[in-house]
Amino acid sequence: MSSPDPQVRAARNKSTSPPPRGPVVAVTGAASGVGALLTARLAASEEVKQVVAIDERRGECAEAEWHILDVRDPAIADRLRGADVVVHLALDLDLETDAAARTAYNVRGTQTVLTAAAAAGVHRVVLCTSTMVYGALADNELPLAEDAELRATAEATGVGDLLEIERLARRAPRAHPGLNVTVVRPAVLVGGTDTALTRYFESPRLLVVAGSRPAWQFCHVEDLCSALEYAVLEKVDGELAVGCDGWLEQEEVEELSGIRRMELPSAVALGAAARLHRIGLTPSPAGDLAYTMYPWVISGSRLHDAGWRPAYTNEEVLAQLLEEVSGRHTVAGRRLGRKDATAAGAAGATVALLGAAAVVRRARKARRRI
């Protein structure tokens, strides 16, 4: 009896061989937001062997192995043993969080995760910041290259924390030889998010600073998760920017949203924003305004070269954002109740806030004269 054809033998061996062993991936911040979406995505992937989920509470993904602890706890090193890749998504960028407490959590958490990953023998850590780290400046190219200089300052909400995380990422391979770090930077993130930039679209009028040239680029959370998965599976590495292809000019945003603009001189807009934040009327510092004034659009060429493509367009993501914020009323970053917004009127709410800042300033001057 003749032996089977070599191709037949190869086919039989292939059919009986075990499936390829993918990486064991640990995800911090796995119980909510992007972390929860990524955990579920990786748990369902045939290219991932196991998902270790870490958070201060248990999430809904039953397929993951859960560990409940604060990412600043050095005991996290024990939970990371056996993991090949760590995706660190436990960040606090809440507008209402005390700034000092937010920085302490974000920076210390990232430091601890990087040190723990190295101690546990993890070979890759994926960090997530934002394209905000490039800075919004009048002379920015359209679009920016991913290796462009990070020219942001710490004046916008959370950006100082993100810049420090970027610095930790650059230092990590030197401090921990053998540890590779990939940084993923999404554009304006949309999909269950609440930031100063998503609140911009909750206003009755879109504030436009005279002489500015805004350019809007969005990133759907599902596209961010697919880009993070690319990084996890080592299909791409380094510093990666992720967002929809191209961008929208301010006029296009106004046409698509149906929200009219309210234009103010730069000195008035920036001065009022600074005063309102200083006296505690709004959570957004004046630095947030720059991101609605100047372009900070990125090319995303590295992901594209690796074969990744966004599933959403800027137009589609803007439409989803407008649907999510429908019924909310925000002026200068401050959420108003429906009754307040209705009473204030379209532009009246902004005028009221500006007036409140002026009244407080006059009152302070009067007290100093007494």
VOPAGU-2260 file (C-alpha; in pm, 1 decimal, decimal comma):
REM VOPAGU-2260
SITE   aa  ch    i         X         Y         Z
SITE  MET   A    0       0,0       0,0       0,0
SITE  SER   A    1     148,6     331,5    -107,2
SITE  SER   A    2     203,0     611,1     142,7
SITE  PRO   A    3     -27,6     915,0     123,2
SITE  ASP   A    4      59,5    1202,6    -100,7
SITE  PRO   A    5     286,9    1458,9      80,2
SITE  GLN   A    6      23,1    1729,7      37,6
SITE  VAL   A    7    -239,5    1502,6     194,3
SITE  ARG   A    8      -9,1    1427,8     489,6
SITE  ALA   A    9      53,5    1802,5     537,4
SITE  ALA   A   10    -319,4    1872,0     532,9
SITE  ARG   A   11    -382,6    1599,6     793,1
SITE  ASN   A   12    -107,3    1728,0    1019,3
SITE  LYS   A   13    -242,0    2081,3     990,4
SITE  SER   A   14    -596,3    1971,5    1076,6
SITE  THR   A   15    -484,0    1783,8    1390,6
SITE  SER   A   16    -227,6    2038,0    1514,3
SITE  PRO   A   17    -325,1    2271,1    1800,4
SITE  PRO   A   18    -424,7    2628,9    1714,4
SITE  PRO   A   19    -144,5    2887,3    1716,9
SITE  ARG   A   20     -61,1    3026,1    2059,8
SITE  GLY   A   21    -132,7    3395,7    2073,8
SITE  PRO   A   22     -18,9    3641,1    2340,8
SITE  VAL   A   23    -151,1    3670,7    2692,2
SITE  VAL   A   24    -267,5    4032,1    2717,0
SITE  ALA   A   25    -328,4    4230,2    3036,7
SITE  VAL   A   26    -556,0    4536,1    3016,7
SITE  THR   A   27    -570,6    4796,8    3293,5
SITE  GLY   A   28    -882,7    5008,8    3330,5
SITE  ALA   A   29   -1069,5    4708,7    3189,6
SITE  ALA   A   30   -1406,7    4760,0    3358,5
SITE  SER   A   31   -1527,2    5066,7    3169,6
SITE  GLY   A   32   -1483,3    5288,5    2864,5
SITE  VAL   A   33   -1221,3    5198,4    2607,8
SITE  GLY   A   34   -1075,0    4939,2    2845,8
SITE  ALA   A   35   -1401,9    4744,3    2859,1
SITE  LEU   A   36   -1443,4    4755,2    2480,6
SITE  LEU   A   37   -1085,9    4641,2    2419,4
SITE  THR   A   38   -1110,8    4363,3    2679,8
SITE  ALA   A   39   -1419,9    4221,8    2509,7
SITE  ARG   A   40   -1260,4    4254,6    2166,1
SITE  LEU   A   41    -939,9    4076,2    2266,9
SITE  ALA   A   42   -1128,0    3804,7    2456,5
SITE  ALA   A   43   -1320,3    3726,0    2136,2
SITE  SER   A   44   -1008,2    3722,5    1917,8
SITE  GLU   A   45    -868,3    3389,0    1797,3
SITE  GLU   A   46    -524,5    3555,2    1788,5
SITE  VAL   A   47    -518,4    3617,4    2164,6
SITE  LYS   A   48    -458,7    3330,0    2406,4
SITE  GLN   A   49    -590,8    3493,6    2722,6
SITE  VAL   A   50    -696,8    3833,8    2857,8
SITE  VAL   A   51    -608,6    3944,1    3210,7
SITE  ALA   A   52    -837,3    4230,5    3316,9
SITE  ILE   A   53    -727,1    4470,8    3590,7
SITE  ASP   A   54    -941,1    4740,8    3750,0
SITE  GLU   A   55   -1072,7    4861,2    4084,4
SITE  ARG   A   56   -1401,0    4682,8    4015,1
SITE  ARG   A   57   -1502,6    4380,8    3813,1
SITE  GLY   A   58   -1628,1    4441,1    3460,0
SITE  GLU   A   59   -1873,5    4246,3    3248,0
SITE  CYS   A   60   -1637,6    4038,2    3032,1
SITE  ALA   A   61   -1675,7    3686,0    3174,5
SITE  GLU   A   62   -1406,5    3542,4    2944,7
SITE  ALA   A   63   -1131,5    3753,2    3104,1
SITE  GLU   A   64    -936,1    3668,1    3417,7
SITE  TRP   A   65   -1014,2    3952,2    3660,5
SITE  HIS   A   66    -790,0    4108,0    3924,5
SITE  ILE   A   67    -930,6    4386,9    4141,5
SITE  LEU   A   68    -670,3    4644,4    4249,3
SITE  ASP   A   69    -545,0    4999,8    4201,3
SITE  VAL   A   70    -283,3    5027,2    3925,6
SITE  ARG   A   71     -64,0    5228,1    4164,0
SITE  ASP   A   72     -30,4    4922,2    4389,7
SITE  PRO   A   73     312,2    4756,5    4337,9
SITE  ALA   A   74     134,3    4420,7    4385,4
SITE  ILE   A   75      24,3    4459,0    4024,4
SITE  ALA   A   76     358,5    4302,7    3924,4
SITE  ASP   A   77     235,1    3965,3    4053,6
SITE  ARG   A   78     -82,5    3997,5    3844,4
SITE  LEU   A   79     120,9    4064,8    3530,4
SITE  ARG   A   80     339,9    3754,8    3553,6
SITE  GLY   A   81     282,4    3538,7    3247,4
SITE  ALA   A   82     151,6    3828,4    3037,2
SITE  ASP   A   83     322,7    3902,8    2707,7
SITE  VAL   A   84     165,9    4244,8    2651,2
SITE  VAL   A   85      11,6    4506,5    2881,3
SITE  VAL   A   86    -229,3    4771,9    2752,6
SITE  HIS   A   87    -246,6    5050,6    3010,5
SITE  LEU   A   88    -581,4    5231,6    2988,4
SITE  ALA   A   89    -638,3    5319,6    3355,9
SITE  LEU   A   90    -631,7    5697,0    3315,9
SITE  ASP   A   91    -847,0    5964,4    3477,5
SITE  LEU   A   92    -920,8    6249,3    3235,7
SITE  ASP   A   93   -1249,9    6353,4    3397,5
SITE  LEU   A   94   -1308,3    6728,2    3371,1
SITE  GLU   A   95   -1450,2    6739,1    3722,3
SITE  THR   A   96   -1159,2    6560,1    3895,2
SITE  ASP   A   97    -923,8    6769,6    4106,6
SITE  ALA   A   98    -623,8    6843,2    3884,7
SITE  ALA   A   99    -361,5    6746,5    4140,8
SITE  ALA   A  100    -536,0    6419,1    4225,3
SITE  ARG   A  101    -578,0    6341,6    3855,5
SITE  THR   A  102    -208,0    6394,4    3786,1
SITE  ALA   A  103    -105,4    6187,1    4088,6
SITE  TYR   A  104    -320,0    5897,4    3964,7
SITE  ASN   A  105    -223,0    5915,7    3597,3
SITE  VAL   A  106     151,6    5961,6    3636,0
SITE  ARG   A  107     204,4    5732,9    3934,9
SITE  GLY   A  108     -16,3    5467,9    3775,9
SITE  THR   A  109     183,1    5470,5    3451,8
SITE  GLN   A  110     515,3    5461,5    3638,5
SITE  THR   A  111     398,1    5163,9    3845,4
SITE  VAL   A  112     265,5    4971,4    3545,2
SITE  LEU   A  113     588,4    5019,0    3347,1
SITE  THR   A  114     805,9    4912,4    3641,1
SITE  ALA   A  115     578,9    4618,8    3724,8
SITE  ALA   A  116     566,8    4504,1    3362,5
SITE  ALA   A  117     945,2    4498,9    3342,7
SITE  ALA   A  118     971,6    4310,1    3673,2
SITE  ALA   A  119     713,6    4055,4    3555,4
SITE  GLY   A  120     897,9    3984,7    3230,8
SITE  VAL   A  121     639,9    4148,6    3002,6
SITE  HIS   A  122     801,6    4234,3    2670,0
SITE  ARG   A  123     561,8    4504,1    2543,5
SITE  VAL   A  124     354,0    4780,5    2703,0
SITE  VAL   A  125      99,2    4977,7    2499,6
SITE  LEU   A  126      15,4    5323,8    2633,1
SITE  CYS   A  127    -265,7    5551,5    2513,9
SITE  THR   A  128    -238,2    5931,3    2516,2
SITE  SER   A  129    -388,1    6169,4    2258,2
SITE  THR   A  130    -295,0    6365,7    1947,5
SITE  MET   A  131    -340,6    6668,1    2174,7
SITE  VAL   A  132      24,1    6616,0    2275,6
SITE  TYR   A  133     130,4    6759,7    1937,8
SITE  GLY   A  134     -22,0    7090,7    2043,1
SITE  ALA   A  135    -272,2    7309,4    1860,3
SITE  LEU   A  136     -71,4    7586,7    1695,8
SITE  ALA   A  137    -131,7    7830,5    1413,1
SITE  ASP   A  138     176,1    7710,2    1221,3
SITE  ASN   A  139      98,4    7337,2    1239,7
SITE  GLU   A  140     115,1    7154,7     907,7
SITE  LEU   A  141    -200,7    6989,3     777,3
SITE  PRO   A  142    -167,5    6703,8     845,2
SITE  LEU   A  143     111,2    6656,3    1097,8
SITE  ALA   A  144     352,0    6363,9    1060,9
SITE  GLU   A  145     350,3    6117,2    1349,2
SITE  ASP   A  146     712,8    6195,4    1427,9
SITE  ALA   A  147     642,5    6568,4    1450,6
SITE  GLU   A  148     765,8    6743,2    1764,0
SITE  LEU   A  149     533,0    6733,4    2063,0
SITE  ARG   A  150     474,8    7105,1    2116,4
SITE  ALA   A  151     177,1    7099,4    2352,5
SITE  THR   A  152     191,7    7271,8    2688,1
SITE  ALA   A  153      29,6    7168,9    3015,2
SITE  GLU   A  154    -234,9    7443,1    2988,8
SITE  ALA   A  155    -521,3    7221,5    2861,9
SITE  THR   A  156    -714,9    6965,6    3065,5
SITE  GLY   A  157    -506,3    6654,8    3125,6
SITE  VAL   A  158    -248,6    6736,6    2858,7
SITE  GLY   A  159      28,0    6784,4    3116,6
SITE  ASP   A  160     -39,0    6428,8    3237,0
SITE  LEU   A  161     -29,6    6294,1    2881,5
SITE  LEU   A  162     300,5    6469,8    2811,2
SITE  GLU   A  163     450,1    6315,0    3124,9
SITE  ILE   A  164     325,6    5972,1    3013,5
SITE  GLU   A  165     495,1    6032,5    2677,2
SITE  ARG   A  166     820,0    6111,3    2860,4
SITE  LEU   A  167     788,9    5795,2    3068,2
SITE  ALA   A  168     734,2    5597,9    2747,0
SITE  ARG   A  169    1052,6    5735,1    2591,2
SITE  ARG   A  170    1258,1    5664,9    2902,5
SITE  ALA   A  171    1120,9    5316,4    2970,7
SITE  PRO   A  172    1337,0    5116,3    2723,7
SITE  ARG   A  173    1649,4    5272,0    2875,8
SITE  ALA   A  174    1532,8    5221,7    3233,1
SITE  HIS   A  175    1406,5    4869,7    3160,2
SITE  PRO   A  176    1613,9    4703,6    2884,4
SITE  GLY   A  177    1408,8    4452,5    2688,5
SITE  LEU   A  178    1080,5    4635,8    2747,3
SITE  ASN   A  179     924,2    4770,7    2427,8
SITE  VAL   A  180     675,0    5056,5    2453,6
SITE  THR   A  181     416,3    5150,0    2192,7
SITE  VAL   A  182     222,7    5477,5    2227,8
SITE  VAL   A  183    -115,7    5515,1    2058,6
SITE  ARG   A  184    -248,2    5870,3    2016,5
SITE  PRO   A  185    -616,3    5904,0    1919,0
SITE  ALA   A  186    -768,8    6220,5    1775,6
SITE  VAL   A  187   -1087,4    6367,3    1933,6
SITE  LEU   A  188   -1233,1    6049,3    2082,7
SITE  VAL   A  189   -1604,7    5984,8    2037,2
SITE  GLY   A  190   -1819,7    5702,9    2168,9
SITE  GLY   A  191   -1937,4    5736,6    2526,9
SITE  THR   A  192   -1669,0    5993,9    2608,7
SITE  ASP   A  193   -1696,5    6326,1    2793,9
SITE  THR   A  194   -1418,0    6576,5    2729,1
SITE  ALA   A  195   -1380,6    6950,0    2681,3
SITE  LEU   A  196   -1380,0    6884,8    2306,1
SITE  THR   A  197   -1697,0    6675,7    2299,8
SITE  ARG   A  198   -1866,9    6934,1    2524,2
SITE  TYR   A  199   -1785,8    7196,6    2261,8
SITE  PHE   A  200   -2069,3    7044,7    2058,4
SITE  GLU   A  201   -2315,7    7071,2    2347,3
SITE  SER   A  202   -2314,4    7451,9    2325,4
SITE  PRO   A  203   -2606,9    7646,2    2180,4
SITE  ARG   A  204   -2353,0    7825,5    1958,2
SITE  LEU   A  205   -2011,9    7704,9    1842,5
SITE  LEU   A  206   -1759,0    7951,5    1978,1
SITE  VAL   A  207   -1519,7    8062,2    1704,1
SITE  VAL   A  208   -1226,3    8285,2    1789,6
SITE  ALA   A  209   -1177,2    8557,0    1529,5
SITE  GLY   A  210    -876,8    8494,6    1306,0
SITE  SER   A  211    -843,4    8127,0    1398,1
SITE  ARG   A  212    -851,6    7830,0    1158,3
SITE  PRO   A  213    -992,6    7520,6    1329,6
SITE  ALA   A  214    -963,7    7177,1    1169,9
SITE  TRP   A  215   -1154,1    6885,1    1320,9
SITE  GLN   A  216   -1041,8    6523,0    1315,2
SITE  PHE   A  217   -1226,5    6257,2    1512,3
SITE  CYS   A  218   -1158,8    5901,8    1626,2
SITE  HIS   A  219   -1433,9    5651,7    1698,8
SITE  VAL   A  220   -1369,0    5434,6    2006,3
SITE  GLU   A  221   -1408,4    5120,7    1793,9
SITE  ASP   A  222   -1133,8    5243,7    1560,8
SITE  LEU   A  223    -912,8    5312,0    1862,8
SITE  CYS   A  224    -972,9    4957,0    1987,0
SITE  SER   A  225    -884,9    4807,4    1649,3
SITE  ALA   A  226    -564,0    5016,8    1641,1
SITE  LEU   A  227    -476,7    4901,8    1994,6
SITE  GLU   A  228    -531,9    4542,1    1881,7
SITE  TYR   A  229    -287,1    4599,1    1595,8
SITE  ALA   A  230     -31,1    4714,2    1851,2
SITE  VAL   A  231    -103,6    4419,4    2083,1
SITE  LEU   A  232     -48,7    4170,6    1800,1
SITE  GLU   A  233     271,8    4353,0    1699,7
SITE  LYS   A  234     146,1    4431,0    1352,2
SITE  VAL   A  235     279,0    4782,2    1411,0
SITE  ASP   A  236     485,0    4951,3    1681,2
SITE  GLY   A  237     641,9    5282,1    1780,2
SITE  GLU   A  238     442,8    5603,6    1814,6
SITE  LEU   A  239     107,8    5573,0    1639,3
SITE  ALA   A  240    -158,9    5833,2    1567,8
SITE  VAL   A  241    -510,8    5707,5    1502,3
SITE  GLY   A  242    -812,9    5888,8    1364,6
SITE  CYS   A  243   -1045,2    5923,5    1071,2
SITE  ASP   A  244    -889,8    5998,9     734,8
SITE  GLY   A  245    -863,4    6372,5     663,4
SITE  TRP   A  246   -1039,9    6646,1     855,5
SITE  LEU   A  247   -1335,8    6885,3     856,6
SITE  GLU   A  248   -1308,2    7263,0     832,0
SITE  GLN   A  249   -1509,5    7470,2    1079,8
SITE  GLU   A  250   -1756,7    7570,1     809,2
SITE  GLU   A  251   -1819,7    7202,7     728,6
SITE  VAL   A  252   -1875,8    7125,7    1096,6
SITE  GLU   A  253   -2129,2    7407,1    1124,5
SITE  GLU   A  254   -2310,5    7293,0     810,6
SITE  LEU   A  255   -2321,5    6928,1     919,8
SITE  SER   A  256   -2422,8    7005,6    1277,3
SITE  GLY   A  257   -2669,7    7282,8    1201,0
SITE  ILE   A  258   -2524,1    7479,3    1494,6
SITE  ARG   A  259   -2441,7    7840,2    1418,5
SITE  ARG   A  260   -2124,2    8010,0    1532,6
SITE  MET   A  261   -2065,8    8287,9    1781,9
SITE  GLU   A  262   -1745,0    8472,1    1696,4
SITE  LEU   A  263   -1542,7    8655,3    1961,9
SITE  PRO   A  264   -1210,5    8841,4    1950,3
SITE  SER   A  265    -919,6    8633,7    2077,2
SITE  ALA   A  266    -847,3    8857,3    2377,3
SITE  VAL   A  267   -1210,6    8845,1    2490,3
SITE  ALA   A  268   -1250,2    8468,9    2447,2
SITE  LEU   A  269    -921,2    8371,5    2612,5
SITE  GLY   A  270    -949,6    8628,2    2889,9
SITE  ALA   A  271   -1304,6    8527,2    2976,7
SITE  ALA   A  272   -1218,1    8154,5    2967,9
SITE  ALA   A  273    -925,1    8211,4    3205,4
SITE  ARG   A  274   -1136,5    8414,5    3449,8
SITE  LEU   A  275   -1426,9    8169,0    3445,2
SITE  HIS   A  276   -1196,0    7878,6    3521,9
SITE  ARG   A  277   -1005,2    8070,3    3789,3
SITE  ILE   A  278   -1320,8    8152,6    3985,4
SITE  GLY   A  279   -1452,2    7797,9    3948,7
SITE  LEU   A  280   -1745,2    7863,4    3715,6
SITE  THR   A  281   -1617,0    7625,9    3445,1
SITE  PRO   A  282   -1401,2    7310,0    3454,0
SITE  SER   A  283   -1211,6    7395,3    3135,6
SITE  PRO   A  284    -894,9    7609,7    3153,8
SITE  ALA   A  285    -823,9    7864,2    2880,2
SITE  GLY   A  286    -573,3    7622,5    2726,9
SITE  ASP   A  287    -858,7    7403,3    2604,5
SITE  LEU   A  288    -965,2    7682,9    2368,6
SITE  ALA   A  289    -650,6    7644,9    2156,3
SITE  TYR   A  290    -774,4    7305,3    2038,3
SITE  THR   A  291   -1083,1    7471,1    1891,5
SITE  MET   A  292    -876,4    7748,5    1732,0
SITE  TYR   A  293    -583,8    7585,4    1550,9
SITE  PRO   A  294    -521,3    7259,3    1364,6
SITE  TRP   A  295    -373,7    6943,4    1522,4
SITE  VAL   A  296    -466,6    6690,3    1254,7
SITE  ILE   A  297    -238,9    6387,1    1205,8
SITE  SER   A  298    -169,7    6162,9     906,6
SITE  GLY   A  299    -183,3    5819,4    1071,6
SITE  SER   A  300      56,4    5687,1     808,7
SITE  ARG   A  301     219,3    5417,9    1024,1
SITE  LEU   A  302    -105,9    5235,6    1088,2
SITE  HIS   A  303    -204,4    5277,8     723,2
SITE  ASP   A  304     127,9    5133,0     609,0
SITE  ALA   A  305      60,8    4830,1     831,0
SITE  GLY   A  306    -274,9    4770,9     661,5
SITE  TRP   A  307    -505,0    4930,0     921,0
SITE  ARG   A  308    -795,7    5146,1     805,0
SITE  PRO   A  309   -1056,6    5339,1    1007,3
SITE  ALA   A  310   -1407,9    5201,4     987,5
SITE  TYR   A  311   -1560,6    5547,8    1033,6
SITE  THR   A  312   -1536,6    5882,7     856,1
SITE  ASN   A  313   -1519,5    6221,2    1026,9
SITE  GLU   A  314   -1872,7    6291,6     907,1
SITE  GLU   A  315   -2004,9    5967,9    1058,9
SITE  VAL   A  316   -1830,9    6021,7    1392,0
SITE  LEU   A  317   -1952,9    6381,4    1414,6
SITE  ALA   A  318   -2307,3    6258,6    1351,6
SITE  GLN   A  319   -2274,1    6007,0    1635,2
SITE  LEU   A  320   -2129,5    6273,0    1865,4
SITE  LEU   A  321   -2420,3    6506,0    1795,2
SITE  GLU   A  322   -2662,5    6223,7    1871,3
SITE  GLU   A  323   -2486,5    6146,1    2199,6
SITE  VAL   A  324   -2487,6    6506,5    2323,1
SITE  SER   A  325   -2843,2    6580,3    2213,0
SITE  GLY   A  326   -3036,4    6732,7    2501,8
SITE  ARG   A  327   -2724,7    6840,3    2691,2
SITE  HIS   A  328   -2652,5    7207,3    2741,9
SITE  THR   A  329   -2298,4    7327,0    2798,0
SITE  VAL   A  330   -2149,7    7675,3    2788,7
SITE  ALA   A  331   -1774,5    7736,0    2820,7
SITE  GLY   A  332   -1734,0    7374,3    2934,2
SITE  ARG   A  333   -1994,1    7406,8    3212,2
SITE  ARG   A  334   -2299,6    7181,1    3200,2
SITE  LEU   A  335   -2630,7    7361,6    3248,6
SITE  GLY   A  336   -2967,8    7215,4    3336,4
SITE  ARG   A  337   -3238,0    7230,6    3072,9
SITE  LYS   A  338   -3418,9    7503,7    3266,9
SITE  ASP   A  339   -3103,5    7717,5    3287,9
SITE  ALA   A  340   -3026,4    7675,8    2918,5
SITE  THR   A  341   -3381,7    7756,0    2810,8
SITE  ALA   A  342   -3392,6    8066,9    3026,9
SITE  ALA   A  343   -3053,7    8181,0    2906,3
SITE  GLY   A  344   -3134,0    8143,5    2538,2
SITE  ALA   A  345   -2895,7    8062,3    2256,8
SITE  ALA   A  346   -2619,7    8315,5    2314,2
SITE  GLY   A  347   -2750,2    8449,7    2640,6
SITE  ALA   A  348   -2590,7    8172,0    2846,3
SITE  THR   A  349   -2246,4    8269,9    2729,1
SITE  VAL   A  350   -2317,2    8636,4    2794,5
SITE  ALA   A  351   -2440,8    8544,8    3142,3
SITE  LEU   A  352   -2121,3    8356,1    3223,3
SITE  LEU   A  353   -1904,0    8634,3    3088,7
SITE  GLY   A  354   -2104,6    8880,8    3290,9
SITE  ALA   A  355   -2068,7    8670,7    3605,0
SITE  ALA   A  356   -1692,3    8671,7    3565,5
SITE  ALA   A  357   -1692,9    9048,3    3523,3
SITE  VAL   A  358   -1910,2    9094,9    3834,1
SITE  VAL   A  359   -1676,5    8881,2    4043,1
SITE  ARG   A  360   -1377,0    9077,0    3918,6
SITE  ARG   A  361   -1541,0    9410,7    4003,0
SITE  ALA   A  362   -1634,7    9280,5    4348,1
SITE  ARG   A  363   -1277,2    9175,3    4416,6
SITE  LYS   A  364   -1147,3    9516,7    4309,2
SITE  ALA   A  365   -1401,6    9685,5    4534,7
SITE  ARG   A  366   -1293,4    9475,4    4834,5
SITE  ARG   A  367    -929,9    9569,4    4773,2
SITE  ARG   A  368   -1021,0    9939,8    4780,2
SITE  ILE   A  369   -1188,7    9909,0    5122,0
